[in-house]
Amino acid sequence: MSAPHWLALLASSSDSGSEQTLEASLRALGWWALQFTPRVAWLEEAVVLEVGASLRLFGGATRLHRRLWREARDLGLGGMAWAPTSLGALALARAGRHDGLAEPLETLLDALPLAALSAANEHQAMLLRLGCRSLGQLRALPRRALGRRFGDGLLLALDRAYGHSQEAHAWLQAPERFEARLELPFRIEHAPALVHYAEVLLRQLCGWLAARQAGIKQLTLAWQHDAMRGRDVALDGELQFGTADPTRELRHLSRLLAEHLARLELAAPVGELTLRADEVMLKPEQAASLLPSSPDEAIEPLPRLLERLSVRLGPERVRAGELREDHRMELMQRWLPWPGPARPSAARPPLYPQPAWLLEPPQPLEAVHSQPRYLGEPLQLLTKPQRVEGGWWAGQARGQGLVQRDYVLAQSAQAGLLWIYQQRLSGEESGWFLHGVFA
C-alpha cells in the first residue's frame, strides 16, 4: 500500500475577489484534478487530492508537482503544497510552504502560525492572549483543558492535520453535462468586455473536459439582458461557436471567443452569462515526446491560426481543399469554407504528379507544324500523352461536359515545367492548351 501523498491547491488571490469567482475557480481546479486521481475533494478554500497510488503513472512526485503547477495556473492556481495529510498540506500552502515531506510533519506544522489552521484561527484572539502564536505552542497546552475551553472541533482538526486521526472527505464527481452561469458584478454594454468574465466559465469548462479526457467542438455562450432594456429587445441572446479540432486549452478558447465577440453588438446591457457545452468529443492524452521540445513547438499550430482568421475575415475567405473522384483536372478538387468537410474524402489520389497552379480557363498555345510553343519558343515534350476522357454524365454545361484530352508534361526554357494538353475530337476547340504550371 502506497504512503499517503496529499496535495492542496489554492486559488490565486486575483480570482478571490468575490465569493462567486472563488467558487468557480475551485470548481474548475477540482474537475481538472480528477484526471490524476478519483480522490479529489473541496476543502475550505482549496482543492485537495490524494495521489499516492498515481505517482508512478505520472513519472514520480517531482514530475507530477511540476506538471500540476505548469498546467493549473491558467485555471487559477495560486499556491500548492504537499504533505501526508490534507489538512497539513492546506496549512503549509496557506503559510507559503510547499514541501511537507522533506522533514517530519510535526516539525513543519509546529512552526506555522495559528492562521494556517482554520479551527485555530477562529480562536486566534483568545489564544494570542494566552501566549500561543504557533501550532506547536497550541499543541503544548493541556489537551483536556483545551477541549473544554474551545470545543472538540479544535482538537479533531489538530489530530487530522498531524495525522493522528483519520480524515473524511466527500469525493468530487464531474457532472455528465456542463452548464455554468455567472452573475456579472455590473451591467456590461459592449460585447468585447464580456471576454474577461467569460474566462471564469471557460476555466470551469476546461477543468470539466480534462476530468472526462475530452475536448470541445461546439459551445454556446448565452446572456441575459438588463431588466431595463427596451421593449423591442429580447430577454436574452446567445453566441454559438466551434473549433476545427476538439480542444480543452483555455487560451485557445478564450482567443477564439474574443474574435467572435469583437464582431458582435449587444442589443442591451448584459447582467448574467451562461456557458454550455454542446458537442463534446473524446480527446485522449498524447504521449509525451522523448525528444526535447524545440522552439518551433511554441508557434501557434496552423489549424488554430486558420480558425481565428476564419472568424476574423469570414468563412468564405479561408478555404480548405477536398479531393473529388473525377478524371478532369479542373474538377479533381473543390474548395470549402474552413475547416472544410467533416470527414476526409474517400477519393483516390491521382496516379501522376499534378501541377501546383491551374489556369482557368486553359490558355491556347501557338503551334507550328503541330509543335506547341510558349512565349515564342518551342516546348520540349517530356512524356508520352496521358489520355483523359470523362464528363459525359454531367451534361453539357460549361466546365461540366465531355472532355477528351491528351496531357503531356512539357519543358519551357523560360517558365519551367508545364502541363499542356491537345484537344481531341472537338468541333469547337482544337490544338494545344496550357492548363497547369508546376511550382
C-alpha positions in Angstrom: 0.0 0.0 0.0 1.4 3.4 -1.0 2.1 6.1 1.5 -0.4 9.0 1.6 0.6 11.9 -0.6 -1.8 14.8 -0.3 -1.8 17.9 -2.5 -3.5 21.2 -1.6 -4.3 23.6 -4.5 -5.1 27.2 -3.6 -6.9 29.6 -5.9 -4.9 32.7 -6.8 -5.7 35.9 -4.9 -6.7 37.6 -8.2 -9.6 35.1 -8.5 -10.8 35.5 -4.9 -12.2 39.0 -5.3 -15.8 37.7 -4.9 -17.2 34.5 -3.5 -18.7 33.6 -6.8 -15.4 33.7 -8.8 -13.7 31.8 -6.0 -16.2 29.1 -6.2 -15.8 29.0 -9.9 -12.0 28.7 -9.7 -12.3 25.9 -7.1 -14.8 24.1 -9.2 -12.5 24.3 -12.2 -9.5 23.1 -10.3 -11.4 20.3 -8.7 -12.8 18.9 -12.0 -9.3 19.3 -13.6 -7.6 17.4 -10.8 -9.9 14.4 -11.4 -7.7 13.4 -14.4 -4.9 12.4 -11.9 -6.9 10.6 -9.2 -10.5 9.9 -8.3 -9.8 11.0 -4.7 -10.4 14.8 -5.1 -12.3 17.0 -2.7 -13.1 20.6 -1.9 -11.6 21.6 1.5 -12.5 25.1 2.6 -10.8 27.5 0.1 -8.7 24.8 -1.6 -8.9 21.6 -3.6 -7.1 18.6 -2.1 -6.2 15.4 -3.9 -4.5 12.2 -2.8 -2.1 10.9 -5.4 -0.1 8.3 -3.6 -1.3 5.5 -5.8 -0.8 7.6 -9.0 2.8 8.8 -8.6 4.4 6.0 -10.8 1.8 6.6 -13.5 2.8 10.2 -13.8 6.6 9.8 -13.5 7.1 10.3 -9.8 6.3 13.1 -7.3 8.6 15.7 -8.7 7.3 15.5 -12.3 3.7 15.4 -11.1 4.2 18.5 -9.0 5.8 20.4 -11.9 3.0 19.4 -14.2 0.3 20.5 -11.8 1.9 23.9 -11.3 2.5 24.4 -15.0 -0.9 23.3 -16.3 -3.2 24.6 -13.5 -2.0 28.2 -13.4 -4.4 29.0 -16.3 -7.2 27.6 -14.2 -6.5 30.0 -11.3 -3.9 28.0 -9.2 -2.2 30.4 -6.8 -0.4 28.1 -4.3 0.4 24.5 -3.8 1.8 22.2 -1.1 2.0 18.5 -0.4 2.1 16.5 2.9 1.0 13.2 4.3 -2.4 14.7 5.3 -4.8 17.0 3.5 -5.2 19.5 6.4 -1.4 19.5 6.8 -0.9 20.3 3.1 -3.6 23.1 3.3 -1.9 24.6 6.3 1.5 24.6 4.6 0.0 26.1 1.4 -1.6 28.9 3.4 1.8 29.7 5.0 3.6 29.7 1.7 5.4 26.5 2.4 5.4 23.7 -0.2 7.3 20.5 0.7 5.6 18.7 3.7 7.6 15.6 3.1 11.2 16.9 3.4 11.0 16.9 7.3 8.7 15.2 9.9 5.3 16.7 9.6 5.1 17.6 13.2 8.2 19.7 12.9 6.9 21.6 9.9 3.4 22.2 11.3 4.6 23.3 14.8 6.4 26.2 13.2 3.3 27.5 11.4 1.2 30.4 12.7 -2.3 29.8 14.1 -3.9 31.3 10.9 -2.7 28.2 8.9 -5.4 26.1 10.6 -8.9 27.3 10.3 -10.1 25.7 13.6 -7.3 27.5 15.4 -7.7 30.8 13.5 -11.3 31.1 14.9 -9.9 31.4 18.4 -6.8 33.3 17.5 -7.6 36.4 19.6 -8.0 34.4 22.8 -5.1 32.1 22.1 -2.8 35.1 21.5 -3.7 36.4 25.0 -2.7 33.0 26.3 0.7 33.4 24.6 0.0 30.9 21.8 1.3 32.1 18.4 2.1 28.9 16.6 0.5 25.4 16.2 3.3 23.9 18.2 2.6 26.2 21.2 -1.1 25.3 20.8 -0.4 21.6 21.0 1.7 22.1 24.1 -1.4 23.3 26.1 -3.2 20.7 28.3 -5.4 18.7 25.9 -8.4 18.2 28.2 -8.5 21.9 29.2 -8.1 22.9 25.6 -11.1 20.8 24.6 -13.3 22.2 27.4 -12.4 25.8 26.6 -12.5 25.7 22.8 -14.5 22.6 22.0 -13.7 19.2 20.4 -13.6 20.6 16.9 -10.2 22.2 17.5 -8.7 19.0 18.9 -10.1 17.0 16.0 -8.7 19.4 13.5 -5.2 19.2 15.1 -5.3 15.4 15.2 -6.3 15.3 11.5 -3.7 17.8 10.4 -0.9 15.9 12.3 -2.1 12.5 11.1 -3.3 11.3 14.5 -6.9 10.8 13.3 -8.4 9.6 10.1 -9.6 12.2 7.7 -13.0 12.1 5.9 -13.9 13.7 2.6 -16.8 13.8 0.2 -15.2 12.9 -3.1 -15.8 15.1 -6.1 -17.5 13.9 -9.2 -17.8 15.8 -12.5 -21.4 16.2 -13.8 -22.5 14.4 -17.0 -23.3 17.6 -18.8 -21.6 21.0 -18.5 -23.6 24.2 -18.0 -22.3 27.1 -15.7 -23.6 30.6 -15.1 -22.0 33.7 -13.7 -23.8 36.9 -12.5 -21.8 39.9 -13.5 -20.7 42.5 -10.9 -22.2 45.3 -13.0 -24.0 45.7 -16.3 -21.8 45.5 -19.5 -22.8 47.3 -22.6 -20.1 46.2 -25.1 -19.6 42.6 -26.2 -15.7 42.6 -26.1 -15.8 43.4 -22.4 -17.6 40.1 -21.8 -14.4 38.1 -22.5 -12.9 38.7 -19.1 -15.9 37.3 -17.3 -16.5 34.5 -19.8 -13.0 33.2 -19.0 -14.2 32.3 -15.5 -16.7 30.0 -17.1 -14.2 28.8 -19.7 -11.9 27.7 -16.8 -14.7 25.5 -15.4 -15.3 24.1 -18.9 -11.6 23.2 -19.4 -11.4 21.6 -16.0 -14.6 19.5 -16.7 -13.2 18.5 -20.1 -9.9 17.4 -18.5 -11.7 15.2 -16.0 -13.6 13.5 -18.8 -10.5 13.2 -21.1 -12.5 15.1 -23.7 -12.3 18.1 -26.0 -15.0 20.7 -27.0 -16.1 21.1 -30.6 -19.2 23.3 -30.2 -20.3 25.5 -27.3 -22.7 28.3 -26.6 -22.3 31.5 -24.6 -25.7 32.9 -23.6 -26.5 36.1 -21.7 -29.5 37.8 -20.1 -30.1 41.4 -20.8 -30.8 44.0 -18.2 -34.3 44.3 -16.9 -34.4 48.0 -18.0 -33.9 47.0 -21.7 -36.1 48.4 -24.4 -39.5 46.8 -25.3 -38.2 45.7 -28.7 -35.2 43.9 -27.1 -35.3 40.2 -26.4 -34.8 38.9 -22.8 -31.6 37.1 -23.7 -29.1 36.3 -26.5 -26.5 33.8 -27.3 -23.5 33.1 -29.4 -22.7 29.6 -30.8 -19.2 28.9 -32.0 -17.0 25.9 -32.6 -13.4 24.7 -33.1 -11.9 22.9 -36.0 -10.4 20.2 -33.7 -11.5 19.1 -30.2 -9.7 21.1 -27.6 -9.6 22.0 -23.9 -7.0 24.7 -23.9 -8.2 27.8 -22.1 -6.0 30.2 -24.1 -7.2 29.0 -27.4 -10.9 29.0 -26.5 -10.5 32.5 -24.9 -8.8 33.9 -28.1 -11.4 32.3 -30.3 -14.3 33.7 -28.2 -12.7 37.2 -28.2 -12.6 37.1 -32.0 -16.4 36.4 -32.1 -17.3 39.0 -29.5 -15.3 41.6 -31.3 -17.7 41.3 -34.2 -20.8 41.3 -32.0 -23.0 44.3 -30.9 -25.2 43.8 -27.8 -28.8 44.9 -28.1 -28.9 45.9 -24.4 -26.6 45.8 -21.3 -25.9 42.3 -20.0 -26.1 41.2 -16.4 -25.6 37.4 -16.5 -23.6 34.8 -18.5 -24.2 31.1 -19.1 -21.8 28.8 -20.8 -23.0 25.4 -22.2 -21.0 22.6 -23.8 -23.0 21.4 -26.9 -20.6 19.0 -28.7 -18.0 17.1 -26.7 -15.6 14.5 -28.2 -13.2 12.1 -26.7 -9.6 13.6 -26.7 -7.2 11.1 -25.2 -3.8 12.3 -23.8 -1.0 12.5 -26.3 2.1 10.5 -25.5 4.9 12.8 -24.4 7.8 13.2 -26.8 11.1 11.5 -25.9 13.0 14.4 -27.6 13.4 17.8 -26.0 11.0 20.5 -27.1 12.1 22.8 -29.9 11.4 26.5 -30.4 9.0 25.5 -33.3 6.6 24.0 -30.7 6.0 27.5 -29.3 4.5 28.6 -32.7 0.7 28.6 -32.9 -0.5 25.4 -34.8 -1.7 26.1 -38.3 -5.3 24.8 -37.7 -5.8 27.3 -34.8 -4.4 30.2 -36.9 -6.8 29.3 -39.8 -9.6 29.0 -37.3 -9.0 32.5 -35.9 -8.6 34.0 -39.4 -11.9 32.4 -40.5 -13.7 34.2 -37.7 -11.9 37.5 -38.3 -12.1 37.6 -42.1 -15.2 35.5 -42.7 -15.6 31.8 -43.6 -15.7 32.5 -47.4 -12.2 33.9 -47.3 -10.4 31.0 -45.6 -10.9 27.7 -47.6 -9.9 24.1 -47.4 -9.5 21.8 -50.3 -11.3 18.5 -50.8 -10.3 15.8 -53.3 -13.1 14.5 -55.6 -13.4 11.4 -57.7 -13.0 12.9 -61.2 -10.6 12.5 -64.1 -10.9 16.1 -65.2 -8.2 18.3 -63.8 -10.4 21.3 -63.1 -12.9 19.1 -61.1 -10.4 16.9 -59.1 -10.9 19.2 -56.1 -13.2 21.8 -54.7 -12.7 24.5 -52.1 -15.0 24.7 -49.0 -15.1 27.2 -46.1 -12.7 26.3 -43.3 -12.5 23.8 -41.7 -13.7 22.0 -44.8 -15.5 18.7 -44.9 -16.3 17.0 -41.6 -14.9 13.7 -42.9 -11.8 13.0 -45.0 -12.6 12.5 -48.7 -12.6 8.9 -49.9 -11.4 9.9 -53.4 -8.3 8.2 -54.6 -5.3 10.4 -55.2 -4.2 10.9 -58.8 -1.6 8.4 -60.2 0.6 11.1 -61.8 2.1 14.3 -60.4 -0.3 17.3 -60.6 0.6 20.9 -61.3 0.5 23.4 -58.4 -1.4 26.0 -60.4 -4.2 25.5 -62.8 -5.2 28.1 -65.4 -9.0 28.8 -65.6 -9.8 28.7 -68.5 -6.9 26.9 -70.1 -4.7 29.2 -72.3 -4.5 28.4 -76.0 -0.9 27.7 -77.3 0.6 28.6 -80.6 1.5 25.5 -82.7 3.9 25.4 -85.7 3.9 22.2 -87.6 2.0 20.5 -84.7 4.8 21.6 -82.3 3.3 23.6 -79.4 5.1 26.9 -78.5 5.0 29.1 -75.4 6.3 32.7 -75.1 7.5 32.4 -78.7 9.7 29.3 -78.0 9.0 25.7 -78.8 8.2 23.4 -75.9 10.1 20.1 -75.3 7.7 17.3 -74.7 9.0 15.1 -71.9 6.4 12.3 -71.5 4.1 10.3 -73.6 0.4 11.5 -73.9 -1.8 10.7 -71.0 -5.4 10.4 -72.3 -8.2 11.8 -70.2 -11.9 11.2 -71.2 -14.8 11.9 -69.0 -17.7 14.1 -68.0 -20.4 12.7 -70.4 -22.6 12.0 -67.3 -22.6 15.7 -66.2 -24.4 17.3 -69.1 -23.2 20.0 -71.5 -22.8 22.9 -69.0 -19.5 24.8 -69.3 -16.8 23.0 -67.5 -19.0 20.1 -66.8 -19.4 18.4 -70.2 -17.4 15.8 -72.2 -13.6 16.2 -72.0 -11.3 14.4 -74.5 -7.7 15.4 -74.0 -4.1 14.1 -74.3 -2.0 15.6 -71.4 1.8 16.0 -71.8 4.5 17.2 -69.5 6.5 19.9 -71.3 9.6 21.9 -70.6 9.8 25.6 -71.3 13.2 27.4 -71.3 11.6 30.4 -69.5 8.7 29.0 -67.5 10.0 25.6 -66.4 7.7 22.6 -66.3 4.2 23.0 -67.8 1.2 20.7 -68.0 -0.3 21.0 -71.5 -2.9 19.0 -73.5 -4.0 18.6 -77.0 -7.8 18.8 -77.6 -9.2 15.7 -79.3 -12.4 15.1 -81.3 -13.8 18.5 -80.7 -15.6 20.6 -83.3 -15.4 23.8 -81.3 -11.9 23.7 -79.9 -8.7 22.1 -81.3 -5.0 22.5 -80.9 -2.8 22.8 -77.8 -3.7 24.4 -74.5 -1.7 25.3 -71.3 -3.6 24.0 -68.3 -1.1 23.9 -65.4 2.2 25.2 -64.1 4.5 23.2 -61.7 5.9 25.2 -58.8 
